Amino acid sequence: LVTRFLAGRGVRPNTVTAWSYVFTALATWWFYEGWFAAGLVPAWLMTFLDTVDGKLARCTLTSSRLGDVLDHGLDLVHPPIWWAAWAWGVSASFAGIELATLIVLVGYVTGRLLEGVFLLFFKQEIFTWQPFDAFFRTIIARRNPNLILLSVATAFARPDLGFLAVAAWTVVANVVPAVRIVQAFLLRRTGVEIRSWYEEPTSENAGSKAS
Protein backbone atom coordinates (compact mmCIF):
# COMPACT_ATOMS: atom_id res chain seq x y z
CA LEU A 1 0.00 0.00 0.00
CA VAL A 2 2.75 2.44 0.90
CA THR A 3 4.75 1.55 -2.20
CA ARG A 4 1.69 2.12 -4.39
CA PHE A 5 0.97 5.43 -2.61
CA LEU A 6 4.53 6.71 -3.10
CA ALA A 7 4.74 5.51 -6.70
CA GLY A 8 1.53 7.34 -7.55
CA ARG A 9 3.03 10.56 -6.27
CA GLY A 10 6.36 10.26 -8.01
CA VAL A 11 8.44 9.74 -4.89
CA ARG A 12 11.89 8.46 -5.77
CA PRO A 13 13.31 5.32 -4.11
CA ASN A 14 16.45 7.20 -3.06
CA THR A 15 14.24 9.67 -1.19
CA VAL A 16 12.82 6.80 0.83
CA THR A 17 16.35 5.51 1.45
CA ALA A 18 17.40 8.99 2.60
CA TRP A 19 14.63 8.93 5.20
CA SER A 20 15.93 5.54 6.29
CA TYR A 21 19.27 7.19 7.01
CA VAL A 22 17.54 9.88 9.07
CA PHE A 23 15.62 7.32 11.13
CA THR A 24 18.78 5.23 11.55
CA ALA A 25 20.65 8.23 12.95
CA LEU A 26 17.79 9.10 15.32
CA ALA A 27 17.58 5.53 16.61
CA THR A 28 21.34 5.42 17.16
CA TRP A 29 21.33 8.69 19.07
CA TRP A 30 18.39 7.78 21.28
CA PHE A 31 19.72 4.28 22.01
CA TYR A 32 23.03 5.85 23.00
CA GLU A 33 21.25 8.25 25.36
CA GLY A 34 19.29 5.41 26.92
CA TRP A 35 15.94 6.52 25.47
CA PHE A 36 15.15 3.03 24.31
CA ALA A 37 11.38 3.24 23.83
CA ALA A 38 11.77 6.45 21.86
CA GLY A 39 14.63 5.00 19.80
CA LEU A 40 12.65 1.93 18.86
CA VAL A 41 10.12 4.11 17.00
CA PRO A 42 12.55 5.38 14.31
CA ALA A 43 14.27 1.98 14.35
CA TRP A 44 11.05 0.23 13.32
CA LEU A 45 10.21 3.01 10.86
CA MET A 46 13.59 2.52 9.23
CA THR A 47 12.98 -1.23 9.16
CA PHE A 48 9.66 -0.68 7.43
CA LEU A 49 11.06 1.76 4.88
CA ASP A 50 13.80 -0.75 4.11
CA THR A 51 11.08 -2.97 2.66
CA VAL A 52 9.64 -0.09 0.63
CA ASP A 53 12.53 1.51 -1.25
CA GLY A 54 13.54 -1.65 -3.11
CA LYS A 55 9.96 -2.47 -4.08
CA LEU A 56 9.44 1.11 -5.18
CA ALA A 57 12.56 0.98 -7.36
CA ARG A 58 11.50 -2.25 -9.01
CA CYS A 59 7.85 -1.41 -9.65
CA THR A 60 8.71 2.02 -11.08
CA LEU A 61 11.75 0.75 -13.03
CA THR A 62 13.96 3.35 -11.34
CA SER A 63 16.66 1.09 -9.90
CA SER A 64 20.12 2.65 -9.88
CA ARG A 65 23.63 1.71 -8.88
CA LEU A 66 23.70 4.54 -6.36
CA GLY A 67 20.43 3.43 -4.80
CA ASP A 68 21.70 -0.13 -4.52
CA VAL A 69 24.89 1.01 -2.79
CA LEU A 70 23.03 3.33 -0.41
CA ASP A 71 20.42 0.73 0.49
CA HIS A 72 22.65 -2.30 0.93
CA GLY A 73 25.42 -0.26 2.48
CA LEU A 74 23.07 0.94 5.19
CA ASP A 75 21.72 -2.57 5.72
CA LEU A 76 25.24 -3.90 6.22
CA VAL A 77 26.62 -1.18 8.50
CA HIS A 78 23.86 0.03 10.79
CA PRO A 79 23.01 -3.08 12.89
CA PRO A 80 26.30 -3.27 14.84
CA ILE A 81 26.17 0.49 15.33
CA TRP A 82 22.70 0.18 16.85
CA TRP A 83 23.78 -2.66 19.14
CA ALA A 84 26.85 -0.73 20.29
CA ALA A 85 24.69 2.33 21.01
CA TRP A 86 22.19 0.18 22.93
CA ALA A 87 25.04 -1.35 24.93
CA TRP A 88 26.29 2.09 25.86
CA GLY A 89 22.80 3.11 26.89
CA VAL A 90 22.42 0.18 29.29
CA SER A 91 26.03 0.07 30.46
CA ALA A 92 25.29 1.72 33.80
CA SER A 93 22.86 -1.05 34.81
CA PHE A 94 24.44 -4.09 33.18
CA ALA A 95 27.34 -5.83 34.91
CA GLY A 96 28.35 -8.04 31.97
CA ILE A 97 28.01 -5.40 29.29
CA GLU A 98 31.55 -5.75 27.93
CA LEU A 99 31.27 -9.48 27.26
CA ALA A 100 27.75 -9.19 25.86
CA THR A 101 28.81 -6.37 23.55
CA LEU A 102 31.81 -8.35 22.33
CA ILE A 103 29.58 -11.36 21.59
CA VAL A 104 27.05 -9.27 19.69
CA LEU A 105 29.53 -7.31 17.60
CA VAL A 106 31.96 -10.14 16.85
CA GLY A 107 29.02 -12.48 16.28
CA TYR A 108 27.59 -10.14 13.67
CA VAL A 109 30.87 -10.20 11.73
CA THR A 110 31.46 -13.94 12.07
CA GLY A 111 27.89 -14.63 10.98
CA ARG A 112 28.52 -12.74 7.77
CA LEU A 113 31.82 -14.57 7.29
CA LEU A 114 30.15 -17.96 7.73
CA GLU A 115 27.69 -17.07 4.99
CA GLY A 116 30.63 -16.08 2.81
CA VAL A 117 32.37 -19.40 3.46
CA PHE A 118 29.32 -21.35 2.33
CA LEU A 119 28.98 -19.17 -0.76
CA LEU A 120 32.67 -19.59 -1.60
CA PHE A 121 32.77 -23.36 -1.35
CA PHE A 122 29.26 -24.31 -2.48
CA LYS A 123 28.45 -21.47 -4.90
CA GLN A 124 25.09 -20.65 -3.32
CA GLU A 125 23.69 -18.79 -0.36
CA ILE A 126 23.48 -20.93 2.74
CA PHE A 127 19.86 -19.89 3.26
CA THR A 128 18.85 -21.42 -0.07
CA TRP A 129 20.28 -24.86 0.65
CA GLN A 130 17.38 -26.62 2.37
CA PRO A 131 13.98 -25.60 3.80
CA PHE A 132 15.43 -25.49 7.31
CA ASP A 133 18.01 -22.93 6.22
CA ALA A 134 15.35 -20.79 4.54
CA PHE A 135 13.33 -20.85 7.75
CA PHE A 136 16.34 -20.06 9.91
CA ARG A 137 17.02 -17.00 7.76
CA THR A 138 13.77 -15.48 9.07
CA ILE A 139 14.80 -15.77 12.72
CA ILE A 140 18.59 -15.45 12.61
CA ALA A 141 20.16 -12.81 14.85
CA ARG A 142 19.90 -9.88 12.48
CA ARG A 143 18.14 -6.56 12.77
CA ASN A 144 14.48 -7.59 12.81
CA PRO A 145 14.62 -10.54 15.24
CA ASN A 146 16.96 -8.57 17.50
CA LEU A 147 14.62 -5.58 17.46
CA ILE A 148 11.78 -7.87 18.52
CA LEU A 149 13.82 -9.08 21.50
CA LEU A 150 14.78 -5.53 22.43
CA SER A 151 11.22 -4.24 22.00
CA VAL A 152 9.71 -6.93 24.23
CA ALA A 153 12.35 -6.36 26.89
CA THR A 154 11.83 -2.59 26.76
CA ALA A 155 8.06 -3.09 27.15
CA PHE A 156 8.89 -4.78 30.46
CA ALA A 157 11.33 -1.99 31.39
CA ARG A 158 14.36 -4.31 31.07
CA PRO A 159 16.38 -3.14 28.06
CA ASP A 160 19.43 -4.69 29.70
CA LEU A 161 17.90 -8.17 29.59
CA GLY A 162 16.90 -7.51 26.00
CA PHE A 163 20.52 -6.93 25.08
CA LEU A 164 21.53 -10.07 26.96
CA ALA A 165 18.91 -12.00 24.94
CA VAL A 166 20.40 -10.58 21.72
CA ALA A 167 23.86 -11.77 22.81
CA ALA A 168 22.56 -15.26 23.59
CA TRP A 169 20.69 -15.49 20.30
CA THR A 170 23.76 -14.27 18.42
CA VAL A 171 25.69 -17.26 19.76
CA VAL A 172 22.96 -19.63 18.53
CA ALA A 173 22.82 -17.83 15.18
CA ASN A 174 26.53 -18.50 14.68
CA VAL A 175 26.56 -22.09 15.88
CA VAL A 176 23.75 -23.18 13.55
CA PRO A 177 25.35 -22.08 10.24
CA ALA A 178 28.74 -23.39 11.44
CA VAL A 179 27.16 -26.82 11.98
CA ARG A 180 25.41 -26.61 8.62
CA ILE A 181 28.70 -25.86 6.87
CA VAL A 182 30.31 -28.92 8.47
CA GLN A 183 27.32 -31.02 7.42
CA ALA A 184 27.58 -29.73 3.86
CA PHE A 185 31.27 -30.65 3.64
CA LEU A 186 30.61 -34.12 5.05
CA LEU A 187 27.76 -34.70 2.61
CA ARG A 188 29.85 -33.59 -0.33
CA ARG A 189 32.57 -36.04 0.67
CA THR A 190 30.02 -38.85 0.35
CA GLY A 191 29.17 -37.75 -3.17
CA VAL A 192 26.02 -35.79 -2.38
CA GLU A 193 25.63 -32.67 -4.50
CA ILE A 194 25.03 -29.54 -2.43
CA ARG A 195 22.31 -27.74 -4.33
CA SER A 196 19.43 -25.45 -3.47
CA TRP A 197 16.15 -27.13 -2.65
CA TYR A 198 14.58 -24.59 -5.03
CA GLU A 199 16.31 -26.48 -7.85
CA GLU A 200 14.97 -29.86 -6.81
CA PRO A 201 12.32 -31.18 -9.22
CA THR A 202 8.79 -31.15 -7.82
CA SER A 203 6.54 -34.17 -8.12
CA GLU A 204 4.57 -32.38 -10.86
CA ASN A 205 7.72 -31.58 -12.81
CA ALA A 206 8.98 -35.12 -12.41
CA GLY A 207 5.65 -36.46 -13.65
CA SER A 208 5.64 -34.21 -16.69
CA LYS A 209 9.17 -35.25 -17.59
CA ALA A 210 8.30 -38.91 -17.22
CA SER A 211 5.29 -38.52 -19.47
DAUR-V316930 format. One line per field, one symbol per residue. phi: phi as a letter, one per 20 degrees, with the letter a starting at -180 (. if undefined). psi: psi as a letter, one per 40 degrees, with the letter a starting at -180 (. if undefined). A space follows every 10 residues. Layout:
# DAUR-V316930
phi = ???
psi = ???
This chain:
# DAUR-V316930
phi = .fffffffdm fegfffffff fffffffgff fgfnefffff ffffffgfff eefffffffd lcfbffffff ffffgfefgf ffffffgffd gfdcfeffff ffffffffff ffffffffff eclafffdfc ggffffgfcf fcgfffffgf fffffelcff ffffffffff fgfefgffff fffffffffe nffecfffef ffffffffff f
psi = dddddddeef hidddddddd dddddddddd ddeegddddd dddddddddd edddddddee ffiidddddd dddddddddd ddddddddde ddehdfdddd dddddddddd dddddddddd defiideeci dddddddeei gadddddddd dddddefgdd dddddddddd ddeddddddd ddddddddde ehhhiiedeh hidddddddd .
